[in-house]
């Protein structure tokens, strides 16, 4: 086949158009030539978009819608402000806790230094107050000496001796009361 016009030898668009046209027509016997006649393309069907429904609103309805939108905007702003305050408070409290932790660490370090100094001074005090140091001070500074056996006097009380206490009571009366009091305490326990 020779090319005619803008169509090339293998242009299948014409065949497609013919085929589409044939499919849209009722099928019946075709008489005539072996090649079916081409029919022009039917006008493309376009759907028309539905017309938008225009709703007329009164001024009162428009004011109410504006008030509702303002109220919604105010609610959103209030919620955002509350969230901002909560977030700010959270950050402030974290910073404050960090500052207090640092102060606590400094105070604990000072306590450790004071406790070590206290321990050192107690050790010095115990070293200065030992019996050996007291003995040396008493002998060297005060001129004192230790007691000897011959300086000890023992006092022996016999049964006939009695000690009088104010109120005319004797030592033996007091001893009996003390023994009675001790027996009462022993029975109570």
C-alpha positions in Angstrom: 0.0 0.0 0.0 1.2 3.4 -0.8 1.2 6.2 1.7 -1.5 8.7 1.1 -1.6 12.1 2.9 -0.3 12.1 6.4 -1.0 8.4 7.0 1.8 6.0 6.8 1.6 2.5 5.4 1.0 1.0 8.7 -1.3 3.5 10.3 -3.7 1.5 12.4 -5.7 4.4 13.8 -8.1 4.2 10.9 -8.7 0.6 11.5 -9.3 1.2 15.2 -11.8 4.0 14.4 -13.6 1.7 12.0 -13.6 -1.1 14.5 -15.0 1.1 17.2 -17.7 2.4 14.9 -18.6 -1.1 13.9 -18.9 -2.2 17.5 -21.2 0.6 18.3 -23.5 -0.2 15.3 -25.9 -3.1 15.2 -24.3 -6.1 13.6 -25.7 -7.0 10.2 -24.5 -8.2 6.9 -22.2 -5.9 5.1 -22.7 -5.8 1.3 -20.3 -4.5 -1.1 -16.6 -4.5 -1.1 -14.5 -6.6 1.1 -13.3 -3.5 3.0 -15.9 -1.9 5.1 -16.6 1.7 4.6 -15.2 4.1 7.1 -17.6 6.2 9.0 -16.8 9.4 10.7 -16.1 9.3 14.4 -19.1 10.1 16.4 -18.9 13.2 18.4 -17.3 12.5 21.7 -19.7 12.3 24.5 -18.8 14.6 27.4 -20.4 14.5 30.7 -21.4 17.8 31.9 -20.5 18.5 35.5 -23.5 19.0 37.7 -24.2 22.6 38.5 -23.1 23.5 42.0 -25.9 24.2 44.4 -25.6 27.7 45.6 -27.0 28.1 49.1 -27.9 31.6 50.0 -27.2 32.3 53.7 -28.5 35.2 55.7 -26.4 37.6 57.6 -27.4 36.1 60.8 -26.1 32.7 59.7 -22.9 34.2 58.4 -22.4 35.9 61.8 -23.0 32.7 63.6 -20.5 30.8 61.4 -17.9 33.5 62.0 -18.5 33.4 65.8 -18.2 29.6 65.7 -14.9 29.8 63.8 -13.6 32.5 66.2 -14.6 30.3 69.2 -12.8 27.3 67.6 -9.7 29.4 67.0 -9.8 30.7 70.6 -10.1 27.2 71.9 -7.1 26.1 69.8 -5.1 29.1 71.0 -6.0 28.4 74.6 -5.0 24.8 74.3 -1.7 25.8 72.7 -1.1 28.3 75.5 -1.8 25.7 78.2 0.5 23.2 76.5 3.1 25.9 76.2 2.8 26.8 79.9 3.0 23.1 80.9 6.1 22.6 78.7 7.7 25.7 80.1 7.0 24.5 83.7 8.4 21.1 82.9 11.6 22.7 81.5 11.9 25.1 84.5 11.4 22.2 87.0 14.1 20.1 85.3 16.5 23.0 85.4 15.7 23.7 89.0 16.2 20.0 89.9 19.6 20.1 88.2 20.6 23.2 90.2 19.5 21.6 93.5 21.3 18.4 92.6 24.5 20.5 92.1 24.0 22.3 95.4 23.4 18.9 97.1 26.6 17.5 95.6 28.5 20.6 96.9 27.1 20.3 100.4 27.8 16.5 100.5 31.4 17.3 99.5 31.6 19.9 102.3 30.1 17.4 104.8 32.7 14.8 103.8 35.5 17.3 104.4 34.1 18.3 107.8 33.6 14.7 108.8 37.2 13.8 107.9 38.5 16.9 109.8 36.3 15.8 112.8 37.7 12.3 112.7 41.2 13.7 112.6 40.6 16.0 115.6 38.9 13.2 117.6 42.0 11.1 117.0 44.2 13.9 118.2 41.9 14.4 121.3 42.0 10.7 122.1 45.8 10.7 121.8 46.1 13.7 124.1 43.6 12.3 126.7 45.0 8.8 126.9 45.7 7.5 130.4 49.4 7.6 129.8 49.3 11.3 128.9 47.1 12.1 132.0 49.6 10.1 134.1 52.5 12.1 132.7 50.8 15.4 133.2 49.8 14.5 136.8 53.4 13.5 137.7 55.2 16.1 135.8 53.1 19.3 136.1 51.1 18.6 139.2 53.7 16.6 141.2 51.3 13.8 142.0 52.4 10.2 142.7 50.5 6.8 142.6 49.1 5.4 145.8 51.0 2.7 147.6 49.7 -0.3 149.4 50.8 1.0 152.8 48.6 4.1 152.3 45.4 2.1 152.0 43.3 1.9 155.2 40.3 -0.6 155.5 37.4 0.2 157.8 35.6 -2.7 159.4 32.1 -2.3 160.8 31.0 -4.6 163.4 27.4 -5.6 164.1 27.3 -3.6 167.3 28.1 -0.4 165.6 25.2 1.5 164.1 24.9 4.7 162.0 22.3 7.1 162.9 20.5 9.0 160.1 18.5 12.1 160.6 15.1 11.4 162.1 16.4 8.9 164.7 16.6 6.0 162.4 19.6 3.7 162.6 21.7 2.1 159.9 20.2 -1.3 160.6 16.6 0.0 160.1 17.5 1.4 156.8 19.2 -1.8 155.7 16.1 -3.8 156.6 13.9 -1.4 154.5 16.3 -1.6 151.6 16.3 -5.4 151.8 12.4 -5.4 151.9 12.4 -3.0 149.0 14.7 -5.2 147.0 12.5 -8.3 147.7 9.4 -6.3 146.5 11.2 -5.3 143.3 12.4 -8.8 142.7 8.8 -10.2 143.0 7.5 -7.5 140.6 10.0 -8.5 137.9 
